């Protein structure tokens, strides 16, 4: 279950006031606790409404209305998104939210639950939303706070991008229930992050049931993928099957963001993989095969959604 904690705007925030060091410290402590509990999805502050606009619909016409909107009592100054197992858990976390007001007076936050696709009538429109998929959301949304990714780039400018995705996560949630699913997801996240740290990788983004990771070395990226699958295989259950895809390229890096075709290709390769499978591009295979450290299955040519042409992909044999 996902909830958004909405921070209401105040006179000071609408006037362009900035939070004090004390308020910032309280906020970062709270969000560190959310991150430590592995429930933080996103958080951001919003500039005053003088920097924004509204679109007004009258019949078929659309009119732009420039801010500020001083007449409204429902302006938002910031938000935090959390994923928890129950409404009660969200309630407890929201009650711990530090008072957000820049003034000494009263303040207010509001908490709203997200709709999930399962809440809607399961028709063609919902099916199209499902086709977008979690991997696309990760690939298109890599602006969440994270460490400097400059070290994830090899001296020649290349980066190996690794995507993970839990196969059948919706069905697992329905089978286990929200609480058990969240426990399973936390176990998965801890396992993946442990292997990423061991192999000098970087967590670019985690969202829902998948990760986007970056490595300066294709060899270390592939070793990380193998160790993730082996760690999962050592569990006393087969309820967690993860598909992994890798590609090496020269993604565009803007500050701490990676994007471009190399990222999209890695995401599409992961989407092509089956549960408990590692699938790599021809370039990853070429960069890592000569050392004899890895064993690959026969290459196959595949069409990848949203990308033109055929792509040669290979499985990696990871079983001990």
N, C-alpha and C positions, 0 to 999 in steps of 0.2 A: 504494500500500500504506500502510495506517495502522497505527501502533504506539502503545501506551500505555506510558509509563515510570511505573512505580509506585514511590513512595517508601514504604518500610516505616516503621511507627511505632516509636518508642523509648520508654523509660521517661519521658524528659523531655517528649516531645510528648504522651504520655498523661496526664501530670501537668498539662498546660496550659501548658507552657513555650513561649515565643515565640522565633523565630529572632533571632540577633544581627545587628547592622548588617553585619558582615563576611559572614555567611551570606546575608543578603538581597542584598547587593551582588554576590556570586558568582552567585546565582540569576538576578538581573535581567540580568547580563551574558550569561549563557548563553542566556536566553530572547530577548534582543535579537538574538543571533546566529542563533537559529532563525527569528525573524521576518525578519531580513535575507535569509536563505536562502529565505524564502517557503515554509517547511515547517511552521510552527507552526499547529496547529489549535485548541488549547485548553490551559489550564493552571490549576490551582487547588490550594490547600491545604485540608485537611479538619480540622475540630475533633476533639478527642479523642472516643473512643467513649462517654464519659460523656454526650455530647450526642446520642447516637444510640440506635437500637433495632434489634432483629431481629424478623422474623416467622418463627415456627416452625410448620411444617406437619406435622400428625399426622392422617393420613386426610384427612377433609374439613374438619377444624378448623384455624383459624389462631390462634396465640397470640402476643401481643406480649411480647418480652423486652427490658426496658430495659437500657441500658448502665450502667456500663462493662463491658468484656469483658477483664478482666485475664488471663484464662486462655488467651487466643489469642496465637499467635506470628505471626499473619498479618494484623495490622491495618495499614491504609493511612493514611498521613499526608498524602498529596498525589499529584498525577499531572500528567503532561504528555503531550499527544497530538500526534504528528507525522505528516505524510504525506510519504513519500519514495518513491524509485523502486525500492529493493531492500532486502532484509534486511541486506546488508552495509552499506549507507548508514545504516540505523537503528542497526546495531551500532556504527559509528564515532561517531555522535552520542551514543549512550548512554554510551560510554566517556569522553566529555568532560563528562558530567554532574557538577557539583560535589558533593563529599561532603556529604550532607544532614543528618548527625547534629548534634544540639545538644550532644552530649558529645564528649569526646576519644577515645572508644573506636571500635569498628568500626561500620560502617553498611552498608546494603544497598539496592539498587534492583532491581526486577524489570521486565522488558520483555515485553509480550505483543502479539501481532499481532491485529488486528481481523478478524472474519469480514466479508466483503462479500457482497452478495446473490448474486453470481455463484457463490459457493461452495456454495450450497444447491441442492437439487433444484428445478427451475423449475416449480413448481406454482401453484395459485390463491393460496396464502398469500403466496408471494414476489411475485406480481403485485400483490397488495393493498399490500404494502410499497412497491413501485415507484410505485404511484399516489400515495402520500404525497408523494414527489418532493423534490428538493433545494430547490426554492423554498419549500416548506412548512417545511423544516428551518431555512432562513435566517430566515423570518418569525417562527418560534416560538422562535428561539434568538439573541437579540441582546444577550446580557449579557456577551460577551467584551470585554476591555479595548479602549478606543478614546478618541478625543478628546472633550472636552465638546461635546455636540450642541446647546447652547443657541443657538449662532450659526446652526444649520441651520434655525431657525424664523423665518419672516417676522414683521414687526411685528404683523400681524393674527392671528398664531397658526398660520398654515398652513405646511405643509411639503410639498414635492414629493418623493415617494418613487419611486426608480428601481430596478428589478430587472433584472439580466442573467442569462442562462443559456446555456451552450453546448449547442447542439442535438446530440443523438446522442452524448453524451460516452462512454457505455458502448461503443458500437460503434467509436468512434475509438480508445479504449484497446485494444480487442481487435485492431484493425487495426495500430496502431503499436507496441504493446508498452508496458510500464510506463515504461521510461526515456524513450522519445521522447514519450510522452504527458505526462510531467512537464515535459520541456523546452517542449513546446507550451503547457502550462498556465502556466508561468512567463512565457512571452512574452505570453500573453493577460493575465495579471495586471498585468504592467508597463504594457502598453498602456492598460488600463482606468484604472489609478491615475494615469497621466500626464494623461489627459483630465479626470479628476475634479479634480486639482490645478489645471489650467488654468481650470476653470469654477467654482472656489470651492465645490466639493461636499465632502461628508463621507462617508467609508467607515464605515457602521454595522456591516457584517458581511460577511465573505467566508467561504465554506465550499464546499469541493469545486470545482465548476465555475461558481459564480455569485457575484454581489455584490448586496448591498442598500446603496443609496446615498441620501443625503438632501441636499436643496438648499433654501435659502430662496426661490429664484426659479424659477418654472416655466420661464421663458425660458432660463435658464442650464442647467437640467436637460435641456431638450430639445436645446439646442446641444451639450451633453456627449454625449447619446445619438447625435446625428448624427455628431459627430467620432469617436466610438468605431467606428461602422459604416464611416465613410470610412477610418479608419486600418486597419481590418481589410481593407477592399477594396483597399488599396494593397499588401498583401502579395502575394508571387508564388505564392500557393497559395489554394485554396478549401477547405482542410481544416478551417477554423475558421469556423463559422457561429453567430452569437450572436443570440438573440432578446431583445428589450428591451421592458419595459412600464413605463408611468408613470401616476401618479395624484397629484393634489393634494388634500389634506384636512387635518384637524386631528387627527393621531394623538395618543394619550396619551403624554406623556413623563414617565417616572419616573426622575429623575436623568439618566443617559445612555442610557436605553432608549426606543425608540419601539415602540408596539404598538397594537392595535385594528383596527377595520374598514378604516381608510385603508391600513394596511400590508398587510392581507390582500387588499384589492382590487387594489393594485398588483402583488402577487405573482401573483394569478390572471390579471391582464391579460398579464403576461409569459408565463405558461404558455399563454395563448391565441395568442400570436404565433408566427410561423414563423421559421425560421432567417434571419438577415440582415434581419429586419423590426423596425420600431419601431411599437409599438401604444400609443395613449394613450386615456385616459378623455375623456368629453365635457367635463369641467371643464378639463383641461389644454388641450384644443383651444380652448375659449372664452377662456382666459386669454392664449393666445399667438397666436391667429389674426389679431387685428385689426391688428397691426403690419405684416402682409404679409411677414414674414421667413421664414415656413415654408409649405410646401405639403403639404396633407393629401389623402388619398384620401377617397372617399365614405364616410360613416359607415355602420356596420352594427350591428345589434342582436344581442347574444350572451348566452347563459346562461353564467355562470361557476361552476365547481365549488365547492360549499359555500356559495354565496351565493344568496339568493332574488331573484327578479325578473330583468328583462332590463337589460342595460347597453349603452349606445351607445359604440362604440369606433371609432377612426379610425387608419388607417396614416399614417405620415409619410414623405414622399418625400425621401430623403437623398442619392441619387446626384448627383454633381457633373456 
